[in-house]
Amino acid sequence: MSRAAIIKINIIAGVLAVATLSGWAFVANSPSHKVSVVTNSQHQVMQLTYHGQAGQNALALLKKHAGVQTKHYSFGDMVVSVNGTPGTGPKYWTFYINGKMAEVGAGSYTTKASDVISWKLQ
């Protein structure tokens, strides 16, 4: 292969890499991927909010946006820690859909793009 052909291949690969990273940056900063985090003075997460994505359950999305630990029970998975902040008595991680406390588990709730999902340590 000639030197000119190798240079062309490298240029094309570079352009593709930049285009891919630009696309990822757009998706990561699009409204459906923005995450709002509220912390206390000890830098512990107290609330985390994100938008739903059609067809994704709320727990799977939480796991995409934060470091999450869960504990499995017969009724489903319970979030016990978000980004290292544990939810242990008297405060627990509580799941909200569009500002209302959820009546179903996060793993059972399939989100819509219009949903605002929040987790609060309370």
C-alpha positions in Angstrom: 0.0 0.0 0.0 1.3 3.4 -0.9 2.1 6.1 1.6 -0.6 8.3 0.1 -3.2 5.5 0.6 -2.1 5.1 4.3 -2.4 8.8 4.9 -5.9 8.8 3.3 -7.0 5.9 5.5 -5.7 7.7 8.6 -7.5 10.9 7.7 -10.8 9.0 7.1 -10.4 7.2 10.4 -9.7 10.4 12.2 -12.8 12.1 10.7 -15.0 9.1 11.7 -13.6 9.2 15.2 -14.4 12.9 15.6 -17.9 12.4 14.2 -18.5 9.5 16.5 -17.4 11.4 19.6 -19.4 14.5 18.5 -22.5 12.3 18.2 -21.9 10.8 21.6 -21.4 14.3 23.2 -24.7 15.4 21.6 -26.6 12.3 23.0 -24.9 12.7 26.4 -26.0 16.3 26.6 -29.5 15.9 25.1 -32.4 16.6 27.4 -33.3 12.9 27.7 -29.8 12.2 29.1 -29.3 15.2 31.4 -29.0 14.3 35.1 -29.6 16.7 37.9 -27.9 15.9 41.2 -28.4 17.6 44.6 -25.8 16.9 47.2 -25.4 17.9 50.9 -22.5 19.6 52.5 -20.7 16.2 52.9 -21.0 15.8 49.1 -23.5 12.9 49.5 -26.2 12.6 46.9 -29.6 13.5 48.3 -31.6 13.7 45.0 -31.0 12.6 41.5 -33.3 13.5 38.6 -33.4 12.5 34.9 -35.8 12.2 32.0 -37.3 8.9 31.0 -36.6 7.1 27.7 -39.3 5.3 25.8 -39.2 1.6 26.5 -36.6 1.8 29.3 -37.4 1.0 32.9 -36.6 3.6 35.6 -34.2 1.3 37.5 -32.1 0.5 34.3 -31.9 4.2 33.6 -30.8 5.0 37.1 -28.0 2.5 36.7 -26.9 4.2 33.5 -26.7 7.6 35.3 -25.3 6.6 38.7 -23.4 4.0 40.7 -26.3 2.0 42.2 -26.5 -0.8 44.7 -29.7 -2.8 45.0 -31.0 -5.5 47.2 -33.3 -8.1 45.8 -36.5 -8.9 47.6 -39.5 -11.0 46.6 -41.3 -7.8 45.4 -38.3 -6.7 43.3 -35.1 -4.8 43.7 -34.7 -2.0 46.2 -32.2 0.8 45.7 -29.9 0.8 48.8 -27.2 3.2 47.6 -26.7 5.9 44.9 -23.2 7.0 44.1 -22.0 5.7 47.5 -24.8 7.4 49.5 -26.6 4.7 51.4 -30.3 4.7 52.1 -30.5 3.1 55.5 -33.0 3.9 58.2 -34.3 6.4 58.9 -33.9 7.6 55.3 -34.4 5.5 52.2 -34.1 6.1 48.5 -37.6 6.9 47.2 -38.7 6.9 43.6 -40.8 9.6 42.0 -42.5 9.9 38.6 -43.4 13.4 37.4 -43.2 14.7 41.0 -45.4 12.0 42.5 -44.2 9.1 44.7 -44.3 6.0 42.6 -46.8 3.3 43.3 -44.8 0.6 41.5 -41.2 -0.5 41.7 -38.6 1.2 39.5 -37.8 -2.0 37.7 -41.5 -2.4 36.8 -42.0 1.1 35.5 -41.4 1.6 31.8 -40.6 5.3 31.3 -41.8 7.6 28.6 -39.6 10.4 27.1 -41.9 12.9 28.7 -41.4 11.5 32.3 -39.2 13.2 34.9 -37.8 10.5 37.2 -36.4 11.5 40.6 -34.8 9.6 43.4 -34.8 11.3 46.8 -33.1 10.2 50.0 -35.8 10.8 52.6 
